[in-house]
Amino acid sequence: MNESLLLPALLMLALLSALRAKVNVYDTFVKGAKEGLATAVEIAPYLAAVLTAVALLRETGLMDAAQRACAPLLTALGLPAESVGTILLRPLSGSAALASVADVLKTAGPDSRAARLCCVISGASETVFFTGSLYLGAAGVRRSRYAVPVSLAAYAVGVLAAALIVR
């Protein structure tokens, strides 16, 4: 099937299925859009907090200082020094981590171990604080006692596994 026809075909299938089930498509769409906007308004403060924290880390130079401080430890664990930025930024922001990956690709080269490792880490992990704040905020969870520490521990295990696997 032609790829350009796939989306319209899926939309038509959904519309026909809804009509067959006697669902008022327009009213259901409007209700879903209204709920989506309400959710967006609910999670906006959490999103703003995470994005502000990432911007502050980068613009104040704290991220560079953290990279310099963490480099010896991560190098001892078998992680290239160039990957420190991606490792530190990925739990906070996907776009900031992607910018860090682009920097590593530019400075270390696309075939370097650091670049391959950063790509694996960025592609195979989640933004812990970003998604955690969104999901927990949207669900109304106020005390997330174990969610963040366990998520960060899982992220650390993933990073160390990537360090062992990527050569």
NUKELUM-431443 format. One line per 8 residues: number of its first residue (from 1); their letters; for each residue x, y, z of N, C-alpha, C, O. Coordinates in steps of 0.2 Angstrom, whole numbers. Example, Ala and Ser with C-alpha at 12.3 -4.5 7.8 and 13.67 -1.06 7.14 Angstrom:
BEGIN
1	as	66,-28,39,62,-22,39,66,-16,39,71,-17,42 ~ 64,-11,35,68,-5,36,64,0,39,67,6,40
REM end
This chain:
BEGIN
1	mneslllp	4,-6,0,0,0,0,4,6,0,10,6,3 ~ 2,11,-3,6,18,-4,6,21,3,1,21,6 ~ 12,23,6,12,26,12,8,32,13,6,33,19 ~ 8,36,8,4,42,8,-4,41,9,-7,45,11 ~ -6,35,8,-13,33,9,-14,30,15,-20,29,17 ~ -9,28,19,-10,24,25,-14,28,30,-19,26,33 ~ -12,35,32,-16,39,37,-23,40,35,-27,39,39 ~ -24,42,29,-31,43,27,-35,37,27,-41,37,29
9	allmlall	-32,31,26,-36,25,26,-38,23,33,-43,21,35 ~ -33,24,38,-34,23,45,-39,27,48,-44,25,52 ~ -39,34,46,-45,38,48,-51,36,45,-56,36,49 ~ -52,34,39,-58,32,36,-61,26,40,-67,25,41 ~ -56,21,41,-58,15,45,-60,17,52,-65,14,54 ~ -57,21,55,-60,24,62,-66,27,62,-71,25,66 ~ -67,31,57,-74,34,56,-79,29,54,-85,30,57 ~ -78,25,50,-83,20,48,-85,15,54,-90,13,55
17	salrakvn	-80,14,58,-81,9,64,-85,13,69,-89,10,72 ~ -84,20,70,-88,24,74,-95,24,72,-100,24,76 ~ -96,25,66,-103,26,63,-106,19,64,-112,19,65 ~ -103,14,62,-106,7,63,-108,6,70,-113,3,71 ~ -104,8,75,-106,8,82,-111,13,85,-112,13,91 ~ -113,17,80,-118,23,82,-115,27,87,-118,29,92 ~ -109,29,86,-105,34,90,-106,41,87,-104,41,81 ~ -107,46,91,-107,53,88,-100,55,88,-97,57,93
25	vydtfvkg	-97,55,82,-90,56,81,-88,63,83,-83,64,87 ~ -92,68,81,-90,75,82,-90,76,90,-86,79,92 ~ -96,74,93,-96,76,100,-91,72,104,-88,75,109 ~ -89,66,102,-84,62,105,-77,65,104,-73,66,109 ~ -76,68,98,-70,71,97,-69,78,101,-64,79,104 ~ -74,82,101,-74,88,105,-73,86,113,-69,90,116 ~ -77,81,115,-76,79,122,-68,77,124,-66,79,129 ~ -65,73,119,-58,71,120,-54,77,120,-49,78,123
33	akeglata	-55,82,115,-51,88,114,-51,92,121,-46,95,123 ~ -57,92,123,-58,96,130,-54,93,135,-51,97,139 ~ -55,87,136,-51,83,141,-43,84,140,-40,85,145 ~ -41,84,134,-34,85,132,-32,92,134,-26,92,137 ~ -36,97,133,-34,103,135,-34,104,143,-29,107,145 ~ -38,101,146,-38,101,153,-32,98,156,-29,100,161 ~ -30,92,153,-24,89,155,-18,93,154,-13,94,158 ~ -18,97,148,-12,101,147,-11,107,152,-6,108,154
41	veiapyla	-17,109,154,-17,115,159,-15,112,165,-11,116,169 ~ -17,106,167,-15,103,174,-7,102,174,-4,103,179 ~ -4,99,168,3,98,168,8,103,167,14,103,167 ~ 5,109,164,9,115,162,14,117,168,20,118,166 ~ 12,117,174,17,119,179,23,114,180,28,117,181 ~ 21,108,180,26,103,180,31,103,174,37,103,175 ~ 28,104,169,32,105,163,37,111,163,43,111,161 ~ 34,117,165,38,123,166,44,122,171,49,125,170
49	avltaval	42,119,176,48,118,181,53,114,178,59,116,180 ~ 52,108,175,58,104,172,61,108,167,68,108,167 ~ 58,111,162,61,115,157,65,121,160,71,122,157 ~ 63,124,165,67,129,168,73,127,172,78,130,171 ~ 72,121,175,78,118,178,84,116,173,90,118,174 ~ 82,114,167,87,112,162,90,118,160,96,118,159 ~ 86,123,158,89,130,156,93,133,161,99,135,159 ~ 92,133,167,96,135,172,103,132,173,108,135,173
57	lretglmd	102,125,172,108,121,173,113,123,167,119,123,168 ~ 110,123,161,114,125,155,117,132,155,123,133,154 ~ 113,137,156,115,144,156,119,146,161,123,151,160 ~ 119,143,167,123,146,173,130,142,173,134,144,177 ~ 131,137,169,137,134,169,137,128,174,142,125,174 ~ 132,127,177,132,121,182,132,115,179,135,110,181 ~ 130,114,173,130,108,169,137,107,167,140,101,167 ~ 141,112,165,148,111,163,152,109,169,156,104,169
65	aaqracap	151,112,175,154,110,181,152,103,183,157,99,185 ~ 146,101,183,144,94,184,148,89,179,150,84,182 ~ 148,91,173,152,87,168,159,86,170,162,80,170 ~ 162,91,172,169,91,174,170,87,181,175,83,182 ~ 165,87,185,166,84,192,164,76,191,167,72,194 ~ 160,74,186,158,67,185,162,64,181,162,58,181 ~ 166,67,176,170,64,171,175,59,174,175,53,171 ~ 179,60,179,183,55,182,180,48,184,182,43,183
73	lltalglp	174,49,188,170,43,190,168,39,184,168,33,184 ~ 165,43,179,162,39,173,167,36,169,166,31,166 ~ 173,39,168,178,37,165,181,30,168,182,25,165 ~ 181,30,175,183,24,178,178,18,177,180,13,178 ~ 172,20,176,166,15,175,166,13,167,162,9,166 ~ 171,16,163,171,14,156,167,18,152,166,16,146 ~ 165,24,154,161,28,150,166,34,147,169,37,152 ~ 166,35,141,170,41,139,168,48,142,162,49,143
81	aesvgtil	173,52,143,171,58,146,166,62,141,163,66,144 ~ 167,62,135,162,65,130,155,64,132,150,68,130 ~ 153,58,135,146,56,136,143,58,142,137,57,143 ~ 147,62,146,145,64,152,138,69,152,134,68,155 ~ 139,73,147,133,78,146,127,74,144,121,76,147 ~ 127,70,140,121,66,138,118,62,144,112,61,145 ~ 123,59,148,121,55,153,117,59,159,112,57,162 ~ 120,65,160,117,69,165,111,72,162,106,74,166
89	lrplsgsa	110,74,156,104,78,154,98,73,152,93,75,152 ~ 100,67,150,94,63,148,89,62,153,83,62,151 ~ 90,61,159,84,60,164,80,67,165,75,67,167 ~ 83,72,163,80,79,163,76,81,157,70,83,157 ~ 79,80,151,76,83,145,78,79,139,84,79,138 ~ 74,77,135,75,73,129,79,78,124,83,76,120 ~ 76,84,123,79,89,118,86,91,120,90,92,116 ~ 87,92,127,94,94,129,99,88,128,104,89,126
97	alasvadv	96,82,129,101,76,128,102,76,121,108,74,119 ~ 97,77,117,98,76,109,103,82,107,108,80,103 ~ 103,88,110,108,93,108,115,90,111,120,92,107 ~ 115,87,116,122,85,119,124,79,114,130,79,113 ~ 120,75,112,122,69,107,125,73,101,130,70,98 ~ 121,78,98,124,81,92,131,84,93,135,84,89 ~ 132,87,99,139,90,101,144,84,101,149,85,98 ~ 142,78,104,147,73,104,148,70,97,154,69,95
105	lktagpds	143,70,93,144,68,86,149,73,82,153,71,78 ~ 148,79,83,152,84,80,159,84,83,164,84,79 ~ 160,83,89,167,84,92,171,77,92,177,77,90 ~ 167,72,93,171,65,94,170,61,87,174,57,86 ~ 165,63,83,164,60,77,159,54,77,158,51,83 ~ 155,53,72,150,48,72,152,41,73,147,37,75 ~ 158,39,72,160,32,72,163,31,79,166,26,80 ~ 164,36,83,167,35,90,163,31,95,157,31,94
113	raarlccv	166,29,99,163,25,105,158,29,108,153,28,110 ~ 160,36,110,156,40,114,150,42,110,145,42,113 ~ 150,43,103,144,44,99,140,39,99,134,39,100 ~ 142,33,98,138,27,98,135,26,105,129,24,105 ~ 138,27,110,136,26,117,130,31,119,125,29,121 ~ 132,37,117,127,43,118,120,41,114,115,42,117 ~ 121,39,108,115,37,104,111,31,107,105,32,107 ~ 114,26,110,111,21,113,108,23,119,102,22,121
121	isgasetv	111,27,123,108,30,130,102,34,128,97,34,132 ~ 103,39,123,97,43,122,91,39,119,86,41,120 ~ 93,35,115,87,31,112,84,26,116,78,24,115 ~ 88,23,121,85,17,125,83,19,132,82,15,136 ~ 83,26,133,81,28,140,75,33,140,74,36,135 ~ 73,34,146,67,39,146,69,45,150,74,45,154 ~ 66,51,149,67,57,153,64,56,160,58,58,160 ~ 67,54,165,64,52,171,60,58,174,54,57,176
129	fftgslyl	63,63,175,60,69,178,55,72,174,49,74,177 ~ 56,72,168,51,75,163,44,71,163,39,73,165 ~ 45,65,162,39,60,161,36,59,168,30,59,169 ~ 41,58,173,38,58,180,34,63,182,29,62,185 ~ 36,69,181,32,75,183,26,76,179,21,78,182 ~ 26,74,173,20,74,169,15,69,171,9,71,173 ~ 17,63,172,12,58,173,10,58,181,4,57,182 ~ 15,59,185,13,60,192,8,66,193,4,66,197
137	gaagvrrs	10,71,190,6,77,191,-1,77,188,-6,79,191 ~ -1,73,182,-8,72,179,-12,68,183,-18,68,183 ~ -9,63,186,-13,58,190,-14,61,197,-18,58,201 ~ -12,67,199,-13,70,205,-9,67,211,-11,68,217 ~ -3,63,209,1,60,214,5,66,217,9,69,214 ~ 5,67,224,8,72,227,15,69,230,20,73,231 ~ 15,63,233,21,60,236,23,54,232,20,49,232 ~ 28,55,228,31,50,224,37,47,227,43,48,224
145	ryavpvsl	36,44,233,42,42,237,47,38,234,53,39,234 ~ 45,33,230,49,28,227,50,29,219,55,26,217 ~ 45,32,216,45,32,209,52,35,206,55,32,202 ~ 54,41,208,60,44,205,66,40,207,70,39,203 ~ 67,38,213,74,35,215,74,28,211,79,26,209 ~ 69,24,210,69,18,207,70,19,199,73,16,196 ~ 67,24,197,68,26,190,75,28,188,78,26,183 ~ 78,32,193,85,34,192,90,28,193,95,27,189
153	aayavgvl	88,23,197,92,17,198,92,13,191,97,10,189 ~ 86,12,189,85,9,182,89,12,177,92,9,173 ~ 88,19,177,92,22,172,100,21,172,103,20,167 ~ 102,21,178,109,20,180,111,13,177,117,12,174 ~ 107,8,179,109,1,177,109,1,169,113,-2,166 ~ 104,5,166,104,5,159,110,8,156,113,5,151 ~ 113,13,159,119,17,156,125,12,157,129,12,153 ~ 125,9,163,131,4,164,130,-2,159,136,-4,157
161	aaalivr	125,-4,158,124,-10,153,126,-7,146,129,-11,142 ~ 124,-1,144,126,1,138,134,2,137,137,1,132 ~ 137,4,143,144,5,143,148,-2,142,153,-2,139 ~ 144,-7,145,147,-14,144,146,-17,136,150,-20,134 ~ 140,-15,134,138,-18,127,141,-14,121,144,-17,116 ~ 141,-7,122,144,-3,116,151,-3,116,154,-1,120 ~ 154,-5,110,161,-5,109,163,-1,104,169,0,102
REM end
